[in-house]
Structure formats: C-alpha cells, structure tokens
Amino acid sequence: MFMDGVILVTGSTGFIGSRLVNTLIGQGRRVRVLLRPESRSVSSASHRAGVEEVRAAYGDAEALGRAISGVTSIIHLAGVTKAVDEAGFLAGNVTPVENLLEAVKRRNPRLRRFLLVSSLAAMGPASSPSPGVRESDRPSPVSAYGRSKLLGEEAARRHAGSVPLTIVRPPAVYGPGDRDILEVFAMMKKGYLLSAGSGKRQRFSMIHVDELIRGILLALDTESAAGQDYFITSPRGYAWDEVIEAARPALGFGRLMRINLPKPLVFGLGAVLGAVAKLTGRPALINRDKANELVQDFWVCSPQKAQQELGFTAAIPLAEGVAETLRWYRQQGWL
C-alpha cells in the first residue's frame, strides 16, 4: 500500500526506531527521518544509505510543515519514557502528536496514514492474566507515563476525522539494542533477580523488536486498519520463571536468588528517589509512579484483535528471542 511513497519516521535514533528504519530500507521503501535539531545524525549507521534526514523542533510549525510535506505516511515513535514530572511526560508524549497532526492538516491533508506507536501503559494493567487487556476495555493507566501516552492517543483521535489514524500499543519490547531489559539479564548473570511485588504471581506480555516492527508494518499497510487500535504482543503473558529458563542456557547461571521487594518498600523507595529527582532535575530510576507500575500483577494484553484483523501472530519463541538478544549483548560488550 505504501511501498511507492515516502514514510516519515520519528524516533529513528532509538532502540525500536533504528531497527524499523533498517527494516524499511531493506524492503526497498523510501524513508525520511525527523530529527530534533540537537539529535545525532543517523546517516552513517548501518543500512542507512539514502535515508533522507530533516531537522525540526516539535515547537517549530514551519520546520514541521517542511518535514511532513510530500510524505505518504507517518510512523510516530518518538516519545519519552522517563521524566522528572508530569509536565515532562506531556511535553514528550502529547505535544509532539498535536503539533505533527496540526502540521499535517496544514501542509499534507492527503496523508494516507498516521500510525502512532503508543504503549500498553496507556491502557493500564489487566485484572487477570488471561486474556489480558483488550482494545475495547476502558483505559486505566497507573502512572504519569501511562497517562501521557493515553493523552497522546486522545490528541491523535481528535484529528482522526481528517487524518487516517492507526494506534499500535506494544507491551515490554526486547531484542538487540534494548537497554531496559538488559538490566534484568545483568542481574541474572550475577546470580540474583530483584522484582517488585508478587514475583510468583506476576505475568507480563513481551514482544521481540522484530515482531513489533512486523506488526507495525502490517497495521500501516492494511487499509481496514485505519481508525483502529491494536496490541502487538506475544501470544500470552509470561511468568518470571519462563524468562529465567529462557536466559539460563546463554548466561550459564546455576541457582538464582530471587528477591521480591514488598510493595510498601517499593513505594517508600520510589518516594525517596522521586524527591531527590525533583531536587536534581534528573529523572529517577524509580519514583512513586514507576513503583506503581512495577508492583502490578498482570501487564498482559490480548493478541486476539491483531490476529483476526491483521493476521499477526508473534512467531519468535521466547527462548529463541532471548538467546539472540543475549548473544548480541555479548558481542557488543554490554553483558
């Protein structure tokens, strides 16, 4: 559907975005990347030859207009996962969506698709591990990050009458290049695993970055996906024990010490570190909001709608995806 046009990608220097751009180029698609004025160039990265770079601040209406002019579709990946306060999340996850779509209305009203990559956090956790949160459920985000992603979705929907919109919500994303889940594997390598809340009860959806990209492009290329939202996710939620066993062969650890921090301790730690973050002006590793995310039992979302409407089923087994990721970490000297 969009093979003959130019696809604008935001967030192209990040974990998912860099992998997405390489995939698009590998498929022979024409790609333009939107970079903030202070962002590093991506033209020298692997497989980036021929990628068109444009620079624009999200608050610069004229520059944004030039960036979106002439493109066939936009995949908006850019956003923030860490901020000092709610205002920081709004500035990173809501304002760019609003400004991009205002620019589209002015300069590219014939845009064929705006695909917003949101997050499971916008919907919040599930009440049970199966089937997990569905697209039709009422959103109940539990953190400032989740609320900002939901507000970003709502901002996009306000333009849906004039711009064909698709929203994709991934759960936890892992794979070569990711630094967040790297911290979990680094703990395992040292012989312990620290978790918050009920580690035995918790279940969570995960998706390999390459599977997420496949789902994003299916949603982009499917005509009937306009006006729809989808969870691009694993076939089911996983337990910590399954992740541990997937990592064990590659990391070679024996007995693993499990440390489950009780909820009051997690919230107390979040309050202290959050207060420090406000004083220093730097995002905390954990604050009360992040603590509220960490202690939830079921970060699980249903794959059913994407299966039925897009024909998407995640095919990379957890053990295979984790093994590939750990090999990559070792090759890069990260682990």
N, C-alpha and C positions, 0 to 999 in steps of 0.2 A: 504493500500500500504506500509506504513512504520511501521506497528504495530510490525513487527518482528525484527526491527533494533533499533539501539541506535540513539536518537535525541540529538544533541548538541544545547543547548540554551545559547545565550549570553544575558546580561542584565537581568539576572534572579533575581536580588535583587530589581529591580524597580517595579513600580506600575503594569504595564502590564506583565512583565516577571514573577513575583512571582505568579500571577494568572494563567498564562499559564502553568508553571511547575506543579502547583497543579492539573490543568485540565488533563495534560498528565499523571501524576501519577494515577489519578482517573480512567483514561481509560486503565490502565494496560500497558502503554508504558514505555520503558526503556529510562531514561533521564540522560544525562551528562550535567553539567553546567560549563561554562567557567567563572572563577572569576579572576579579576586582583589581583596581589599579595597583595594589600592593602585592598581589599574588605572584608566585613564581611562574615562569613560563613552562609550558608543557611540551614545546615543540621538539625538544631534544630527547624526550623519553622514547622508550621502545615502541615501535609501530605507530609513531605519531606523525610521520612524514605526511605533509599535505593537509594536516588539520588547520583550519582557519581559526586564529585567535582574535578575539575582540575584548577590549577592556572597558569596563563601565562600573561605576559605583551604583548600588541599587537606589540611591537617592538622586541620581543624575538622570532626569527624564529624557534629556536629549540623547545622551550616550546609550541609554537603554533602548531608545527608539531605533538607533542605528544598529544595535546588536540584534534586534529581533526582525528587522526588515528583511524580507525575502526568504525567511526560513519556512519550511513546510510544517514542522512540528517542534515542540519544545519539551525536553525532559528536564524537569526541575528537581535536582538532587541536593542543591546547596542548602545548608542549614547549620544550626549549632546544637550540639548535644550537651554542652557544659556552659554555664553562665553563672555570674555572681548572684543575679536576682531575676525576678520575673520579667523585668524590662529588657534584660539582655536576651532572654529567650524570644520575646515578642519581636525585638529588632532583628533577630536572626532567622526566625521561622514564620513570621507573619508579614511583616513589612515588605520583604522581597517578593512574596507571592502577589501581594496587592499591586506593587509597582510594576512588576513584569506584565501582569494582565491589563493594567491601565495602558501600558505601552503597546500591547498587542491591539487593544481596541483602537488606538490612535494610528498606529503605523502598519499593522498587519492583520486587518479584520478578516481576512480569508484563511487564517491559520487553520490547519486541518486537525490538529490535536495538541492539547496542553496536558502532559502527563505529570502529575505531581506525585513524587515519592514521599509518602508520609511515614507513619510508624504505627505498630501495634499499640504503642504507648498512648496514642490519641484515643483509642477505644478503651484502654484500661485492661486489667486482668480479668480472667474468666472466673465464674463461680464453681466450675468443675473442670476436670482435665479433659473431658470428652463430652461434646465435640469441641469445646473451647468457644471463644468469642466468634460470633457470626457478624457479617456485614450489616445485617438488619437489626442488630442489638443496639440498645441505647448507649451512647458513649459515656464512660465513667473514668476519665483519666485520674491518676492518683498523684501526679507531680506537675510542677511548673513546666517541665519539658513536654509532658503529655498534653497539658492544656494548650501550650503554644502550638503544638502540631495540629490539634483539633481546630484551633482558631485559624490556622493556615488553611485547613481544608474548607472551613466555612467561608473564608475570604475568597477562595477559588470558586466555590459554588455560587457566590453572588454574581460571578461573571459567566456562569455556565450557559446562560441563555444565548450569549453571543459567541462564546468560545467552546468548542467541543472539549470536554474535560473528562479525564480518567484519573482516578486516585488509586495508587498501589500502596499497600501497607505491609512492609516486611516485619517479622519478629527479629530476634537476635540474628545477626549476619556474621558468618565466619568464613575464613578462607585466607589464601596467601595475601598478605598486605595488611591484615587487620591487627590492630594493636590492643584492642579492648579484651578480647577473649585470650590473647597471648598471656595476659596476667594470670588467668586461671591455669593454663598449661605450665607456666613458670612455677607456680605453687606446687603443682603435681610433681614436677621434676625434682623438687626439693623434698618430696615425701609427705606433703600435707595438703589439705584443701579446706579453705576457710569459706563458710557460707553463712548467710543471714536468715534467721527464721527457722522453719522446719525443713532441713535439708532432705530428710527422708520422704516427706510429703510432696515437695515441690516438683512440678513438671513445667517444661518450657518448650515452646516451638523454636526451631532453629532453621536456618536456610544457608546453604553454601552460596557464596557470592555469584558463582557462575550460573547457578539455578535461578537466583533472583534476577539476574540480567536476562536470562531466557524468558522469565515470566514478564518482566518489564516490556520486552520487545513484542511478546505475544499480545499484551494489552495495548501497546502502541499500534500494532498492525491490524488489530481486529476491529472492523467497522462498528460492530454492535457493542464494543466496549465503551464507546463514547457515552458519557453520562453515568458510568458505573464506577464502583469501587471494589477492590479485590485484596484479599490477603494472599500474598505469595509466600507460601510457607511449607514446612515439612508435612508429611502425611499424618503425623501425630505428634503429641508432646513427648519429650524425653525426660527421663529421670537422671539425677546426678550419677547414679551407678552406671548408666549406659554410656555417659560421656567419659567416665573414668576408665571403663573397659575398652572404649574405642582408643583412648590415648595410651593405655598401658603398654602395648607392644612396641610402640615407637619410642616412648620415654623410658621404658625399662624399669619403672619403679616397682617395688615389692609391696609391702604393707603400707597403706596410705592412712595417715592420721586425719580423721575427719573432725573438724572443729565447727560446730554450729553455734553461732553467736545468738543469744536470746534477743527477742525483739526490743525489750527495754534498753538493753546495752547498745543495740544498733542505733536506736533513736537518740540515746544520750550522746553517743559519739558523733552522730550527724549534727546535733545541736551545737556541740562544741566546735567542730570543724567548720560548720556553716558560719558561726560567729567570727571565727578567725578569717574566713574568706571575705566577709564584709569589711573587715578592718584592712586587709591587704589589697582588696580589689582583684583578687585572683580566684577563679573557680575552685571549689574544694573537691577533693577526691570523693567525699561523701558529705552530704548535708541532710537535713530532715526530709527533704523531697526525695533524694536518692535513697535514703533509708526506707522510705515508704514503698519505693519500687522494689528494693532488694528483698523485703520480707514477705512479699506476696507469694501465695502458694502456686497459682496457675497462670503463668504467662503463656497461654496457649490460644491459638486461633485456628479456625476451621478452614481446611483446604477445599471444601466442597464447591463453593461458587466458582472458583478459578478452574477447578476440574471440569465442571459442567459447561461453563460458558467460554473458556479459553482453551480447553483441552490441556491444561497444565497440571502435571504431577511431578513433584520433585523426585528425580531418579537417582541421585548420588546417595548411596547409603552413608549413614553417619560414620561408620568405621573407615570407609574409603576417603571421605572428605576430610576427616580429622587427620588421617595418616598423611594425605597430600599436604595439608596445611603445616603439619609438624616438620615434614621434610623441607618445605620452603623456609620455615623459620630457621632451621639449622643451616641451610645453605646461605642465608643472609646473615648468619651470626647473631640472630635475635634470641636464640634459645640454646 
